Amino acid sequence: DLRREARFVWPDTTMYRSFDGTEVHALVYKPHGLKPKAGYPALLMFRDTLDGQNAIGWDPFVQFFVSDGYVVFAPNVRGSSGSGSAFRQLVYEHGGDYDIRDAFIGLDKLSSEGLIDTERLGIFGAGTGGFLATAALVRDEARFKAAVCLYGVIDAVTAASYQGADSWTRYLIGSTPMANPLAYYQRSLVNFVDKLRTPIIFF
């Protein structure tokens, strides 16, 4: 309800170092009220576009979840804009790998601080974020209890065959599935459905 302004929150900004020392900036939206002893249920949210960012602004998804008691963690992992072109380029041919590791380290930081309950952790992404959400499930099939994917890529090989999407896959994963087959295999959730333990919904 937009008339209940007190339910809405502004994020805290934070910075942490990833696995190779790279600085990652993130937004952390916290619910009002006392923190549960085990920490809040939490949602990892990736940016939508190839080189966009999670920016401070109105986001109905964020406000919906926070008003329902969730922490929303929105990291600007490598490849995001806002930290210079060199930072964006760090994801070149490593999408679905280095950026996922960036996000997981941020989640581990929030967990170590007692802010989030890792037994009640979900993941959300649209567009490029949908791809990152499914790539995260490939990397750790048991970390998340639920996942939402909007317009994400679950088969990078198929995406590489479509005009428009082919430049996206070349940038994030590598030249072609023939030249870089293992990377394409490892970034495609369709190859790991037998191991998937997280309920996921696709839109």
C-alpha positions in Angstrom: 0.0 0.0 0.0 1.7 3.2 -1.1 -0.2 5.2 1.6 1.9 3.4 4.2 5.2 5.2 3.6 6.7 3.9 6.9 6.9 0.4 5.4 9.4 1.5 2.8 13.2 1.5 3.4 16.3 3.0 1.9 19.3 0.7 1.6 22.5 0.6 3.5 25.6 0.7 1.3 28.4 -1.6 2.0 31.7 -2.7 0.4 33.6 -5.9 0.7 36.5 -7.7 -1.0 35.9 -10.7 -3.2 38.0 -13.8 -3.7 40.8 -12.0 -5.6 40.7 -8.7 -3.6 38.3 -6.9 -6.0 36.2 -4.4 -4.2 32.5 -5.1 -4.5 29.8 -2.5 -3.6 26.4 -3.6 -2.6 23.0 -2.4 -1.3 21.4 -4.0 1.7 17.8 -3.4 2.4 16.7 -4.2 5.9 13.2 -4.6 7.3 11.9 -2.4 10.1 11.7 -3.9 13.5 13.8 -6.2 15.7 16.1 -8.7 14.0 15.1 -12.3 14.6 17.7 -14.3 16.6 18.6 -16.5 13.7 18.7 -13.5 11.3 16.2 -12.3 8.7 15.1 -14.4 5.7 17.0 -13.0 2.8 16.9 -12.6 -1.0 19.9 -12.2 -3.3 18.9 -9.9 -6.2 21.0 -9.5 -9.3 21.0 -6.5 -11.7 18.8 -6.8 -14.9 21.1 -5.7 -17.7 24.5 -6.8 -19.0 26.3 -3.8 -17.7 23.8 -2.0 -15.5 23.7 -1.9 -11.7 21.6 -2.2 -8.7 21.0 1.5 -8.0 19.3 3.3 -5.1 15.8 4.0 -6.3 12.3 2.8 -6.3 12.0 -1.0 -6.9 8.6 -2.5 -6.2 10.1 -6.0 -5.9 12.6 -4.9 -3.2 10.0 -2.9 -1.3 7.5 -5.8 -1.4 10.0 -8.3 0.1 11.4 -5.9 2.6 7.9 -5.0 3.9 7.3 -8.7 4.3 10.3 -9.1 6.6 13.1 -10.0 4.1 16.6 -8.6 3.8 17.3 -7.9 0.2 21.0 -8.1 -0.8 21.7 -6.4 -4.1 25.4 -6.6 -4.9 27.0 -4.8 -7.8 29.2 -7.7 -8.7 31.9 -7.3 -11.4 30.5 -6.5 -14.7 28.2 -3.9 -13.2 28.4 -0.2 -14.1 29.2 2.5 -11.6 32.7 1.5 -10.8 34.5 2.2 -14.1 35.1 0.4 -17.3 37.9 -1.7 -15.9 35.5 -3.2 -13.3 32.9 -3.9 -16.0 35.5 -5.7 -18.1 36.5 -8.0 -15.2 33.5 -10.2 -16.1 34.6 -10.6 -19.7 34.3 -14.3 -20.5 33.8 -15.1 -16.8 30.1 -14.3 -16.5 28.3 -16.8 -14.3 31.5 -17.6 -12.5 33.5 -14.6 -11.0 30.3 -12.5 -10.5 28.6 -15.4 -8.7 31.6 -15.8 -6.5 31.4 -12.1 -5.7 27.8 -12.5 -4.6 28.4 -15.6 -2.5 31.2 -13.9 -0.6 28.8 -11.0 0.1 26.2 -13.4 1.4 28.7 -15.1 3.6 29.7 -11.7 5.0 26.0 -10.9 5.9 25.7 -14.4 7.5 28.8 -14.0 9.6 27.4 -10.7 10.9 24.2 -12.5 12.0 22.0 -10.5 9.7 20.6 -13.2 7.5 19.3 -16.7 8.1 21.0 -18.9 5.5 18.3 -21.6 6.0 15.8 -19.1 4.6 17.6 -17.7 1.6 16.2 -17.1 -1.9 17.5 -15.7 -5.2 15.9 -13.5 -7.8 17.0 -12.2 -11.2 15.6 -10.8 -14.5 17.3 -10.7 -17.9 21.1 -11.0 -17.2 20.1 -11.3 -13.6 18.0 -14.4 -14.5 21.0 -15.9 -16.1 23.1 -15.2 -13.0 20.4 -16.6 -10.7 20.4 -19.9 -12.6 24.3 -19.9 -12.8 24.3 -19.5 -9.0 22.1 -22.6 -8.7 24.6 -24.6 -10.8 27.5 -23.5 -8.6 25.7 -24.3 -5.4 22.5 -26.3 -5.8 21.8 -26.4 -2.0 22.4 -22.8 -0.9 19.0 -21.4 -1.9 15.5 -22.5 -0.8 13.7 -20.9 -3.7 14.6 -19.1 -6.9 12.8 -16.8 -9.4 14.1 -16.3 -12.9 12.6 -13.7 -15.3 13.7 -13.9 -18.9 16.9 -15.7 -17.9 19.1 -18.0 -20.0 19.0 -21.7 -18.9 20.8 -23.0 -22.1 23.7 -20.8 -23.1 24.3 -22.9 -26.2 20.8 -22.1 -27.5 21.2 -18.5 -26.6 24.4 -18.3 -28.6 22.5 -19.2 -31.8 20.1 -16.3 -31.6 20.9 -13.0 -33.3 21.3 -10.4 -30.6 21.9 -12.9 -27.8 25.0 -14.2 -29.5 26.9 -10.9 -28.7 25.7 -11.3 -25.1 27.0 -14.8 -24.8 30.3 -14.0 -26.5 30.9 -11.2 -23.9 29.9 -13.1 -20.8 30.9 -16.6 -21.6 33.3 -16.7 -24.6 33.4 -16.7 -28.3 31.3 -19.8 -29.2 30.2 -23.1 -27.7 32.6 -24.8 -30.2 35.6 -22.7 -29.0 34.7 -22.7 -25.3 32.4 -25.8 -24.7 33.1 -26.3 -21.0 32.2 -22.8 -20.1 28.9 -23.0 -22.0 28.1 -26.3 -20.4 28.8 -25.1 -16.9 26.7 -21.9 -17.3 23.6 -23.8 -18.5 21.1 -24.9 -15.9 19.5 -27.3 -18.3 22.6 -29.6 -17.9 22.2 -29.8 -14.1 18.5 -30.4 -13.5 19.2 -33.8 -12.1 21.2 -32.2 -9.3 18.9 -29.2 -8.8 17.5 -29.1 -5.2 16.0 -25.6 -5.3 12.4 -25.0 -6.3 12.5 -22.5 -9.2 9.9 -20.6 -11.1 10.4 -19.2 -14.6 8.6 -16.2 -16.1 
